[in-house]
Every structure is written in structure tokens, then in C-alpha cells.
Amino acid sequence: MGQLTTTLSIVRDAAAGLLRWRTTSGASLGVGVRVPKALLVPIRGLRPRHRAAVLAHLLELSPADRYMRFGYAAQDPQIERYVQSLDFDRDQVYGIFNRRLRLIAVAHLAYSQDPQADRCAEFGVSVLPACRGKGLGAQMFARAQLHAQNDRIALLFIHALSENSAMLNIARKAGATVERCGSESDAYLQLPRPTLHSQWSEAVDTQIADTDYRLKVQAHHFWGLLAGIQHMRQGLRPGAEKPTL
């Protein structure tokens, strides 16, 4: 128990130190997006092992939210096929985990598969209702924008319903050109070439997110262990009902 507590404390202090460094050294996460320092949160790149968590996140969305995210009233089977088709090696999928390791926000940076548009990528994001209004969508966009710049993507593209004002406002604030065509709108953002600063910023963001995730995993296991010990102690109390054979 003492060793586990010590390990948890070390990871916590390391994450806190990284976060203090990151927020005091500048809050610009992308090319044109600046996020208030107090709102910075670790955004982690997801891998195939997180596929089930991504599916659980998207299935939590209401019919209206699914309509906004996908542009149509996506049903469960359609969302399942979408998640199953995610290519974590070609594209970039990002997530924000809460303390219970639940994905509260997921973003997909999808690279173009057209050889004539191989330097283009499309961005999409979803945030759970209880976590909206905190700038998470803008931070996810800035994180994807930074990676796209470093990966030499020239044009970042957003296709959204015209009524999706939240997504279009994020694009406008980043400097994107928004073109409306009836019920749908397209936003285009030209990205500069990567710089030493942009590459360093992404490396630091990745380290912070990985440390934060390890901290949350440690804490999750720690509290699970404590709950198990408490349950065992309750079973050993005088008068406690003994298990039957």
C-alpha cells in the first residue's frame, strides 16, 4: 500500500509540474487558436485499444448530437461501423479522459485518401453535454491543427451543418474561411509549414497527455484497490454475515 501511494504521488507531482510549465510558457496550441491558460487540458492520442471507449462515447450522444456530429441521424449500427473503420495508423484520433477514464471528448483528424489531395485533412469532434461550454472543442481543434501542421498538411477542412454554430465558430476563430451552401457549410484553413516551435509544442503536449493518462490509470487502480480492501474489512467485522459454502 505504501509503495502504491508513493508511486501515485510521484506520477501526480510529475504531471503537475509539466502542466505548470506548459500553461505558463504560452497558451497557443495551434497556428491561429489561442486558448485561455486556465482551460488547458491534456489531450491524448488514441490507439486501437481505445476503440471500445470511442464507441461508448459516441453511443452516449443524443439523436440531436449525432445529427450535428455526423450530418445525419446516425443509428447505433452506423456508429459501430464508423468506429470499426477508424484507421489509427493513417489518421489521428484524440480524446480527453476524465478521472474515471471515461472519454468526455473525441476528435478525428481524417487524412484525405485522394492522391490529388494528399495534403488535406478533415476534422470532426464531439463533446458530452455535461462537459460543454468549457472550450474543449476549441482545444481539440487546436491540438489537431498543430499535428496537421507538423505533418505537413496544407489544408485543414471542416464540413458541418450550417446550424452547427459551435463548430463553425471554432473554425472562424482559427482563421478559417467558411462557405455556406444551404443547410451545410465548409470551412477551410490553410496551414503553414512546421517550425521548431510547433514541433516542440506538440512533443510537450504529447508528454503531458501521456503523463496525465498514466496518472489517471494509477489513481483508478489505487481507488479500486482501496474499495476491495474496504469490502474485505467489512466482511471481517464482528457480526458480519459469513459466506456459505
C-alpha positions as CSV (number, residue, x, y, z in Angstrom):
1,M,0.0,0.0,0.0
2,G,2.8,2.4,0.9
3,Q,4.6,1.7,-2.3
4,L,1.5,2.3,-4.4
5,T,0.8,5.5,-2.6
6,T,4.3,6.7,-3.2
7,T,4.1,5.8,-6.9
8,L,0.8,7.6,-7.3
9,S,2.3,10.7,-5.6
10,I,5.4,10.7,-7.9
11,V,3.2,10.5,-11.0
12,R,0.9,13.2,-9.7
13,D,3.7,15.6,-9.0
14,A,5.3,15.0,-12.4
15,A,2.1,15.7,-14.2
16,A,1.5,18.8,-12.1
17,G,5.0,20.1,-12.9
18,L,4.5,19.5,-16.6
19,L,1.2,21.2,-16.6
20,R,2.6,24.3,-14.8
21,W,5.4,24.5,-17.3
22,R,3.0,24.2,-20.3
23,T,0.5,26.7,-19.1
24,T,3.0,29.4,-18.1
25,S,5.1,29.0,-21.2
26,G,2.3,30.0,-23.5
27,A,-1.3,29.0,-24.3
28,S,-1.1,28.9,-28.1
29,L,-1.8,25.3,-29.1
30,G,-2.3,25.8,-32.8
31,V,-1.5,28.1,-35.7
32,G,-4.2,30.7,-35.0
33,V,-6.0,29.5,-32.0
34,R,-5.2,30.7,-28.5
35,V,-6.8,29.0,-25.5
36,P,-7.1,30.6,-22.1
37,K,-4.4,29.2,-19.8
38,A,-6.9,28.1,-17.2
39,L,-8.7,25.9,-19.7
40,L,-5.8,23.9,-20.9
41,V,-6.5,20.1,-20.6
42,P,-4.4,17.1,-21.6
43,I,-5.5,15.7,-25.0
44,R,-4.3,12.2,-25.6
45,G,-3.7,10.5,-28.9
46,L,-5.8,7.3,-29.0
47,R,-4.8,3.9,-30.3
48,P,-6.8,0.8,-31.4
49,R,-7.1,-0.4,-27.8
50,H,-9.3,2.6,-27.2
51,R,-11.8,1.7,-29.9
52,A,-14.4,0.4,-27.3
53,A,-14.1,3.7,-25.3
54,V,-14.6,5.7,-28.5
55,L,-17.7,3.7,-29.3
56,A,-19.1,4.1,-25.8
57,H,-18.6,7.9,-26.1
58,L,-20.4,8.2,-29.4
59,L,-23.2,6.0,-28.3
60,E,-23.9,8.3,-25.4
61,L,-24.7,11.1,-27.8
62,S,-28.3,12.0,-28.2
63,P,-30.0,11.8,-31.6
64,A,-29.7,15.6,-32.0
65,D,-26.0,15.5,-31.1
66,R,-25.4,12.6,-33.5
67,Y,-27.0,14.6,-36.2
68,M,-24.7,17.5,-35.5
69,R,-21.6,15.3,-35.4
70,F,-22.2,13.2,-38.5
71,G,-24.5,15.4,-40.5
72,Y,-27.3,12.8,-40.4
73,A,-29.3,10.9,-37.8
74,A,-26.7,8.2,-37.2
75,Q,-28.1,5.0,-35.6
76,D,-26.2,2.6,-33.4
77,P,-25.2,0.2,-36.2
78,Q,-23.9,3.1,-38.3
79,I,-21.8,4.5,-35.4
80,E,-20.4,1.0,-34.8
81,R,-19.4,0.7,-38.4
82,Y,-17.8,4.1,-38.3
83,V,-15.7,3.3,-35.1
84,Q,-14.7,-0.1,-36.6
85,S,-13.5,1.6,-39.7
86,L,-11.2,4.1,-37.8
87,D,-7.6,3.8,-39.0
88,F,-5.5,4.8,-36.1
89,D,-2.3,4.5,-38.1
90,R,-3.3,6.7,-41.0
91,D,-5.5,9.2,-39.2
92,Q,-5.2,10.9,-35.8
93,V,-7.9,10.3,-33.1
94,Y,-7.7,12.4,-29.9
95,G,-9.5,12.1,-26.6
96,I,-10.0,13.8,-23.3
97,F,-10.4,11.4,-20.4
98,N,-11.9,12.3,-17.0
99,R,-10.7,10.8,-13.7
100,R,-12.8,7.7,-14.2
101,L,-11.1,7.1,-17.6
102,R,-14.3,7.9,-19.4
103,L,-13.9,9.7,-22.7
104,I,-15.7,13.1,-22.5
105,A,-14.5,14.4,-25.9
106,V,-13.3,12.7,-29.0
107,A,-11.8,14.3,-32.2
108,H,-11.0,12.7,-35.5
109,L,-8.4,14.1,-37.9
110,A,-9.1,12.2,-41.1
111,Y,-6.4,12.3,-43.8
112,S,-7.6,12.5,-47.4
113,Q,-7.3,9.3,-49.4
114,D,-7.4,11.1,-52.7
115,P,-3.9,11.1,-54.2
116,Q,-4.6,14.5,-55.7
117,A,-5.4,15.9,-52.3
118,D,-2.9,14.1,-50.1
119,R,-2.1,17.2,-48.1
120,C,-5.6,17.7,-46.9
121,A,-7.3,16.5,-43.7
122,E,-10.8,16.8,-42.3
123,F,-11.6,17.5,-38.6
124,G,-14.6,16.3,-36.6
125,V,-15.3,16.5,-32.8
126,S,-17.9,15.5,-30.2
127,V,-18.1,16.6,-26.6
128,L,-20.5,15.1,-24.0
129,P,-23.3,17.6,-23.0
130,A,-22.2,17.9,-19.4
131,C,-18.7,19.0,-20.5
132,R,-19.6,21.6,-23.0
133,G,-19.1,25.3,-22.6
134,K,-15.5,24.8,-21.4
135,G,-13.7,25.3,-24.6
136,L,-12.9,21.6,-25.1
137,G,-13.9,21.6,-28.7
138,A,-11.6,24.5,-29.5
139,Q,-8.7,22.8,-27.7
140,M,-9.3,19.6,-29.6
141,F,-9.2,21.6,-32.8
142,A,-6.0,23.4,-31.9
143,R,-4.4,20.1,-31.0
144,A,-5.3,18.5,-34.3
145,Q,-4.3,21.7,-36.1
146,L,-0.9,21.6,-34.5
147,H,-0.3,18.0,-35.5
148,A,-1.6,18.6,-39.1
149,Q,0.9,21.5,-39.4
150,N,3.8,19.3,-38.2
151,D,2.7,16.5,-40.6
152,R,2.9,19.0,-43.5
153,I,-0.8,19.1,-44.1
154,A,-1.5,22.2,-46.2
155,L,-5.3,22.5,-45.8
156,L,-7.5,21.6,-42.8
157,F,-11.1,21.1,-43.8
158,I,-14.3,21.1,-41.7
159,H,-17.7,20.0,-43.1
160,A,-20.6,20.8,-40.8
161,L,-24.2,21.6,-40.8
162,S,-24.9,25.4,-41.1
163,E,-26.8,25.2,-37.9
164,N,-23.7,23.8,-36.1
165,S,-22.7,27.3,-34.9
166,A,-20.3,26.0,-32.2
167,M,-18.1,24.1,-34.7
168,L,-18.2,26.9,-37.3
169,N,-17.3,29.5,-34.7
170,I,-14.2,27.4,-33.7
171,A,-13.2,27.4,-37.3
172,R,-13.7,31.1,-37.8
173,K,-11.7,32.0,-34.6
174,A,-8.9,29.9,-36.0
175,G,-8.9,32.0,-39.2
176,A,-10.7,29.6,-41.5
177,T,-12.7,30.7,-44.5
178,V,-16.3,29.5,-44.1
179,E,-18.5,29.0,-47.1
180,R,-22.2,28.3,-46.7
181,C,-24.3,26.3,-49.1
182,G,-27.8,26.0,-47.8
183,S,-28.0,23.6,-44.9
184,E,-24.3,22.7,-45.0
185,S,-21.1,24.7,-44.6
186,D,-17.5,24.1,-45.4
187,A,-14.5,25.7,-43.6
188,Y,-11.0,25.8,-45.0
189,L,-7.9,26.6,-43.0
190,Q,-4.5,26.9,-44.7
191,L,-1.7,25.7,-42.5
192,P,1.9,27.0,-42.5
193,R,5.0,24.8,-42.7
194,P,6.1,23.2,-39.5
195,T,8.6,25.0,-37.3
196,L,10.9,24.0,-34.5
197,H,8.4,25.7,-32.1
198,S,5.4,23.8,-33.4
199,Q,7.2,20.5,-33.2
200,W,8.4,21.2,-29.7
201,S,5.0,22.3,-28.6
202,E,3.4,19.1,-29.9
203,A,6.1,17.0,-28.2
204,V,5.4,18.7,-24.9
205,D,1.6,18.3,-25.3
206,T,2.0,14.6,-26.0
207,Q,4.2,14.1,-22.9
208,I,1.7,16.0,-20.7
209,A,-1.2,13.9,-22.1
210,D,0.6,10.6,-21.6
211,T,1.7,11.5,-18.1
212,D,-1.9,12.6,-17.2
213,Y,-3.3,9.4,-18.6
214,R,-0.8,7.3,-16.6
215,L,-1.7,9.3,-13.5
216,K,-5.4,8.6,-14.0
217,V,-4.8,4.9,-14.6
218,Q,-2.8,4.7,-11.4
219,A,-5.5,6.6,-9.5
220,H,-8.2,4.3,-10.9
221,H,-6.3,1.2,-9.8
222,F,-5.5,2.8,-6.5
223,W,-9.1,3.5,-5.6
224,G,-10.2,0.1,-6.9
225,L,-7.7,-1.5,-4.5
226,L,-8.9,0.6,-1.6
227,A,-12.5,-0.3,-2.4
228,G,-11.5,-4.0,-2.4
229,I,-9.7,-3.7,0.9
230,Q,-12.7,-1.8,2.4
231,H,-15.0,-4.6,1.3
232,M,-12.8,-7.2,2.8
233,R,-12.6,-5.3,6.1
234,Q,-16.4,-5.1,6.2
235,G,-16.6,-8.8,5.8
236,L,-14.3,-9.4,8.7
237,R,-16.2,-7.2,11.2
238,P,-17.9,-9.0,14.1
239,G,-21.4,-9.9,13.3
240,A,-20.8,-9.8,9.5
241,E,-22.6,-12.4,7.6
242,K,-20.2,-15.2,6.7
243,P,-20.1,-16.7,3.2
244,T,-21.8,-20.0,2.8
245,L,-20.0,-23.0,1.4
